[in-house]
């Protein structure tokens, strides 16, 4: 295919930040009607390259061609005008506005050029979202939606743009397999119409199902363009990380006392009569489809929300958490699904973020024992293999995997006995995933109780000693032993119409 016939071509793209090379002579070529994967570890330069495509950043050198014509995109608006739409991993939505209003942000429909045409926007929004989730009410404020539903709104907004190129940055990071299948069908429809799709994901099953070719980046440089049918997954991983990544199996440990127990927890229709327990040394997995109540249940357990009914027992003693701070004081901590919005203070350093729960303990007569704090956080940061080990660096400048490690470091320093991980590897590359898995297992081996919520069935199976499956806000069933674990067994419970009483 000649250069002039590519839907999008990037030539020799380079970008530096404060003298540090983020991209160096990167090339990318996408055909019309192609779904093309862009892969690499966290920090490989994928996000920087996508921001250049979206007009949010300008390259220091290099050329971008759309349909064979050189373009210079000086803003996101210029990129949209040129026919490039972007689906961001970190959602770009206004919580107070409804679904339809968010989908038409920056380009609202009007009557006579003066009045907002809400009816027309809602009708068009319903039409676009129908292929993704026909039950999603376009009149609902975005702040009332789950993370997965917000992600669908973000996808819908890009589809409205009628773009010739759509770049998708981790579009399914909070979606279950059923939602991915809907998105895949939609992508194939768009590709059949000639739309070029750039697909960024750390989920290899999705990449191989959706894409024909892939461009591999490593450390900000172009490594290779490959045909996926001719490139086995281990070879692709080796191209991405430059080393062999060994996937280890879960090792169960001796289980101790029941650390936390919930009896008959209810919270409106989101959690209904849910009971569960987790022991010291145990990793309890919680699975289910989007909207099943997984995140809502763990928010109740961590004191982030208050149940309407039921009770929570910690080491056999009933407790009523007045809020997350109360749960933390009792040794229960949540690593939240929305890492950037709920887990970190982006503008503050790693040291400040990791030290948040211990500041009061290290404060004496108004003076903070900074040396003690730095020594403690430094030791825990080294243990979780934070890279780079730069405690004074703003946490927003770290990759997703290292931000997650910093949050774990926070709870290690605070001495938490029970850690709840909600989507622990969302947006994290395959190398960092294995490190997070090993870290979670090490915490269990030390006698901590661990709860893991994940939409990735392979991840739940890989980590868990026992799996609860939720459906419709209830606990639909339990897989009590790894011998019972399989994706089919989990999905059978997840879609069951009849849910046994707890």
Secondary structure as the mmCIF struct_conf table of DSSP 4:
data_model
#
loop_
_struct_conf.conf_type_id
_struct_conf.id
_struct_conf.beg_label_comp_id
_struct_conf.beg_label_asym_id
_struct_conf.beg_label_seq_id
_struct_conf.end_label_comp_id
_struct_conf.end_label_asym_id
_struct_conf.end_label_seq_id
HELX_RH_3T_P HELX_RH_3T_P1 UNK A 3 UNK A 5
STRN STRN1 UNK A 6 UNK A 17
TURN_TY1_P TURN_TY1_P1 UNK A 18 UNK A 19
STRN STRN2 UNK A 20 UNK A 31
TURN_TY1_P TURN_TY1_P2 UNK A 32 UNK A 33
STRN STRN3 UNK A 35 UNK A 39
TURN_TY1_P TURN_TY1_P3 UNK A 42 UNK A 43
BEND BEND1 UNK A 44 UNK A 45
HELX_RH_AL_P HELX_RH_AL_P1 UNK A 46 UNK A 53
TURN_TY1_P TURN_TY1_P4 UNK A 54 UNK A 55
BEND BEND2 UNK A 56 UNK A 57
BEND BEND3 UNK A 60 UNK A 60
STRN STRN4 UNK A 61 UNK A 66
TURN_TY1_P TURN_TY1_P5 UNK A 67 UNK A 68
STRN STRN5 UNK A 69 UNK A 71
BEND BEND4 UNK A 75 UNK A 75
HELX_RH_AL_P HELX_RH_AL_P2 UNK A 76 UNK A 82
TURN_TY1_P TURN_TY1_P6 UNK A 83 UNK A 83
STRN STRN6 UNK A 84 UNK A 87
BEND BEND5 UNK A 89 UNK A 90
TURN_TY1_P TURN_TY1_P7 UNK A 95 UNK A 96
BEND BEND6 UNK A 97 UNK A 97
STRN STRN7 UNK A 98 UNK A 98
HELX_RH_AL_P HELX_RH_AL_P3 UNK A 99 UNK A 103
TURN_TY1_P TURN_TY1_P8 UNK A 104 UNK A 106
BEND BEND7 UNK A 107 UNK A 107
STRN STRN8 UNK A 110 UNK A 111
TURN_TY1_P TURN_TY1_P9 UNK A 112 UNK A 114
STRN STRN9 UNK A 115 UNK A 116
HELX_RH_AL_P HELX_RH_AL_P4 UNK A 118 UNK A 133
TURN_TY1_P TURN_TY1_P10 UNK A 134 UNK A 135
TURN_TY1_P TURN_TY1_P11 UNK A 138 UNK A 139
BEND BEND8 UNK A 140 UNK A 140
STRN STRN10 UNK A 141 UNK A 141
HELX_RH_3T_P HELX_RH_3T_P2 UNK A 142 UNK A 144
BEND BEND9 UNK A 145 UNK A 145
HELX_RH_AL_P HELX_RH_AL_P5 UNK A 147 UNK A 160
TURN_TY1_P TURN_TY1_P12 UNK A 161 UNK A 161
BEND BEND10 UNK A 164 UNK A 164
STRN STRN11 UNK A 165 UNK A 169
BEND BEND11 UNK A 170 UNK A 170
TURN_TY1_P TURN_TY1_P13 UNK A 171 UNK A 174
HELX_RH_AL_P HELX_RH_AL_P6 UNK A 177 UNK A 192
TURN_TY1_P TURN_TY1_P14 UNK A 193 UNK A 194
STRN STRN12 UNK A 196 UNK A 200
BEND BEND12 UNK A 202 UNK A 202
HELX_RH_AL_P HELX_RH_AL_P7 UNK A 204 UNK A 210
BEND BEND13 UNK A 212 UNK A 212
STRN STRN13 UNK A 213 UNK A 218
TURN_TY1_P TURN_TY1_P15 UNK A 219 UNK A 220
STRN STRN14 UNK A 221 UNK A 227
HELX_RH_3T_P HELX_RH_3T_P3 UNK A 228 UNK A 230
BEND BEND14 UNK A 231 UNK A 231
HELX_RH_AL_P HELX_RH_AL_P8 UNK A 233 UNK A 241
BEND BEND15 UNK A 242 UNK A 243
HELX_LH_PP_P HELX_LH_PP_P1 UNK A 244 UNK A 250
BEND BEND16 UNK A 257 UNK A 257
STRN STRN15 UNK A 258 UNK A 267
TURN_TY1_P TURN_TY1_P16 UNK A 268 UNK A 270
STRN STRN16 UNK A 271 UNK A 279
TURN_TY1_P TURN_TY1_P17 UNK A 280 UNK A 281
STRN STRN17 UNK A 283 UNK A 288
TURN_TY1_P TURN_TY1_P18 UNK A 290 UNK A 291
BEND BEND17 UNK A 292 UNK A 293
HELX_RH_AL_P HELX_RH_AL_P9 UNK A 294 UNK A 301
TURN_TY1_P TURN_TY1_P19 UNK A 302 UNK A 303
BEND BEND18 UNK A 304 UNK A 305
BEND BEND19 UNK A 308 UNK A 308
STRN STRN18 UNK A 309 UNK A 314
TURN_TY1_P TURN_TY1_P20 UNK A 315 UNK A 316
STRN STRN19 UNK A 317 UNK A 319
BEND BEND20 UNK A 322 UNK A 323
HELX_RH_AL_P HELX_RH_AL_P10 UNK A 324 UNK A 329
TURN_TY1_P TURN_TY1_P21 UNK A 330 UNK A 331
STRN STRN20 UNK A 332 UNK A 335
BEND BEND21 UNK A 337 UNK A 338
HELX_RH_PI_P HELX_RH_PI_P1 UNK A 339 UNK A 343
TURN_TY1_P TURN_TY1_P22 UNK A 346 UNK A 347
BEND BEND22 UNK A 348 UNK A 348
STRN STRN21 UNK A 349 UNK A 349
HELX_RH_AL_P HELX_RH_AL_P11 UNK A 350 UNK A 354
TURN_TY1_P TURN_TY1_P23 UNK A 355 UNK A 355
HELX_RH_3T_P HELX_RH_3T_P4 UNK A 356 UNK A 358
TURN_TY1_P TURN_TY1_P24 UNK A 359 UNK A 362
STRN STRN22 UNK A 363 UNK A 364
TURN_TY1_P TURN_TY1_P25 UNK A 365 UNK A 366
STRN STRN23 UNK A 367 UNK A 368
HELX_RH_AL_P HELX_RH_AL_P12 UNK A 370 UNK A 383
TURN_TY1_P TURN_TY1_P26 UNK A 384 UNK A 385
BEND BEND23 UNK A 387 UNK A 388
TURN_TY1_P TURN_TY1_P27 UNK A 391 UNK A 392
BEND BEND24 UNK A 393 UNK A 393
STRN STRN24 UNK A 394 UNK A 394
HELX_RH_3T_P HELX_RH_3T_P5 UNK A 395 UNK A 397
BEND BEND25 UNK A 398 UNK A 398
HELX_RH_AL_P HELX_RH_AL_P13 UNK A 400 UNK A 414
TURN_TY1_P TURN_TY1_P28 UNK A 415 UNK A 415
BEND BEND26 UNK A 417 UNK A 417
STRN STRN25 UNK A 418 UNK A 422
BEND BEND27 UNK A 423 UNK A 423
TURN_TY1_P TURN_TY1_P29 UNK A 424 UNK A 427
HELX_RH_AL_P HELX_RH_AL_P14 UNK A 430 UNK A 445
TURN_TY1_P TURN_TY1_P30 UNK A 446 UNK A 447
STRN STRN26 UNK A 449 UNK A 453
BEND BEND28 UNK A 455 UNK A 455
HELX_RH_AL_P HELX_RH_AL_P15 UNK A 457 UNK A 463
BEND BEND29 UNK A 465 UNK A 465
STRN STRN27 UNK A 466 UNK A 471
TURN_TY1_P TURN_TY1_P31 UNK A 472 UNK A 473
STRN STRN28 UNK A 474 UNK A 479
BEND BEND30 UNK A 481 UNK A 481
HELX_RH_3T_P HELX_RH_3T_P6 UNK A 482 UNK A 484
HELX_RH_AL_P HELX_RH_AL_P16 UNK A 487 UNK A 494
TURN_TY1_P TURN_TY1_P32 UNK A 495 UNK A 495
BEND BEND31 UNK A 497 UNK A 498
#
